[in-house]
């Protein structure tokens, strides 16, 4: 597949790195020669320097025979024009654009072939907001991922000393939780993946990925770690797009304070928000945080557009008594550096956006993809098609499916029914299968597994 990426910023660069490692034919367009040169030296990709919305630049980049355009520059307008040009002049089959402004997103019917021909809209702020909201709803989780329209969730938790299942084999789960149907999809121990078996023993500090029907997730989490009381008080540092979006999403359910050092922005926030308290203060000011009772804060979310401010304010908040800190990190190299210490959870908007994009470039019928462990692992939702003759999965029990190494089937969604991936479950056509890949290099093999043979047609 030939993919044209417009914009070599953090999102475009991260996406190019992910797709280049999977042998896609990638061409990256940007006006910054230095950035393109750096990425070209690291990755096996082609680069074109120039404005990504100009027809001549797109032609030089190969838009006339590209299968997909992904426009992720920092400008909504450039992204939209690039899609329009590729539709009008080159008939590019699939056009994806990052659109951030709510002024465009709230115009019903605007993004259509008759007006603005964009097939898929990606809004990074919405993706990150949803991720943080899920974490606030599940205290103690490192990551919470939805599948099958929210009927199934995959949750990552760290096993703590004193937890009832630490030191127990995974086979003990069914005895301990007889009414909860769940499965451990993967275990990461000291950064390395362990393919779980019934005899696998959970150790303290293991990062455990569990999959279950959404209504059972909290019960599963309670078995792996100490019981967490629900979050009530949330403090948000940064009143930008993400901070505002999160405050609007959670203020009906939590007591929310929003901190911002810009007085004009605070006035706008006060007019925009309903019950949230808006404070014109610096989130790195120790005395002011103490005045606002930071020690009573359940969750401190550092969401400014400055990595250093986010990290320093999070460290300060944690030291002063905040129960959990969630930190937005723009530079991917910082994520592994800070998470797991005083910073409980570091969120990369680039990685979150990349996950949203991956489902649209996967072969076979893949409806959702979540990138895990900073891109090293992946969870995906694929739909089985065909029959016993044309499919490698339909009509077979899970134990008989030749899964690639390090790949497991965590759950099957059949209509409204959720079936956890026991070995004797037989896959039917139109089932949604939730798969976990500890090695992302196996993605291509999984895609081939779900492709239907010609006999089906």
Secondary structure, 3 states (H helix, E strand, C coil): CEEEEECCCHHHHHHHHHHHCCCCEEEEEECCHHHHHHHHHHCCCEEEECCCCCHHHHHHCCHHHCCEEEECCCCHHHHHHHHHHHHHHHCCCEEEEECCCHHHHCCCCCCCCCCCCCCEEECHHHHHHHHHHHHHHCCCEEEEEEEHHHCEEEEEEECCCCCCCCCCECCHHHHHCCCCCEEEEEEEECCEEECCCCCCECCCCCEEEEEEEHHHHHHHHHHHCCCCCCCCEEEEECCCHHHHHHHHHHCCCCEEEEECCCHHHHHHHHHHCCCCEEECCCCCCHHHHHHCCHHHCCEEEECCCCHHHHHHHHHHHHHCCCCEEEEECCCHHHHHHHECCCECEEECHHHHHHHHHHCCCCCCCEEEEEEEHHHCEEEEEEECCCCCCCCCCCCCEHHHCCCCCCEEEEEEEECCEEEECCCCCECCCCCEEEEEECCHHHHHHHHHHHCCCHHHC
